[in-house]
C-alpha cells in the first residue's frame, strides 16, 4: 500500500469552500460526462454519524475505460466503472473507491479542511505508524505544472482575478506571503493493489493520476469563484440536483450504446490498437 498526504492551499476560507466544493463537484462531473463516460450519481442523501454528526452520503459510478492506459485496458471489460462512496461531514470527509471485479484494488481518502496554509503537521490526527508511513506532498494550484490537455486560460490562476472579491492573480510564492483568506485541503490518500508483479506499477500510476486530479479540481474551485460565491447552500443543492439529472442522462445513453455495439464473444478489449491520448479532463470528484 502506498500512502501520501496531499496538502492543497487555496485563497478562500473553509466556510466559503463549503459552497464551492459542492458547486465544483457538480459542474466538474457534468463536464466529464460530455461524451458519455463520466460520473453517474447513484445516491445522494442525508446521513448521520455518531462522531461527526449530520452529513451527506453519496454513491457514484465513474466510467473511465477510454481514459486508462492501453496496458490496463487490455485487462478489463470495456464497460468498466469505479464505485465511489463518500461520507461528507464538512469539514471532514471519508471517501472509498472500489472496483467490483478487482477486489484487491481499493483507494481510501480521508480529508479535512483548515484555515491555514498547510502548516498543521497532523491535521488528520494520524497515529505514529501512519505518520511515519506517509509522504507529504504540497500542491501549488497556481504554479505546479499541469498537463496541456487540462489547461484552460480562464483557469490559469497566475492571471485570474475574481470580479466579486478582487482576489488574484496569485503571485509566485503566494502560499508563503500571508495571503488572506487562506485555507488548506488535507488529504490522506492510500492506494492498495495487491496483485503480484503489478502492485508497484499500479499504485505509482494511480498516485500520479490522483495528484493531477487534485491539481485540476482545486484550480477550478478557485477559478470558478465568481460563479458560486453568492450562492446559498439551498442554491447549490438545487444546482447539484439539476446537474446530477443531466449527468446521469448523458452517461446512461452512452452505456446503452456501448452495450448494443460490443460483441458478446469478446468482452475484453485486448486487441485494439493504441488510441490517441484522450483530451478530456480528470474524472474523479475529489475536492
Buried (B, 14 or more C-beta within 10 A) or exposed (E): EBBBBBBBBBBBBBEBBBBBBBBBBBBBBBBBBEEBBBBBBBEBEEBEEEEBEEBBBBBBBBBBBBBBEEEBBEEBEBEBBBBBBBBBBBBBBBBBBBBEEBEEBBBBBBBBBBBBBBEEEEBBEBEEEBEEBBEEBBBBBBBBEBEEEBEEEEBBBEEBEBEEBEBBEBEEEBBEEEBEBBBBBBBBBBBBBBEEEBBEEBBEBBBEBBBBBBBBBBBBBBBBBBBBBEBEEEBBBEBBEEBBEEBBEBBEEBBEEBEEEBEEEEEEBEEEEEEEEBEBBBBBBBB
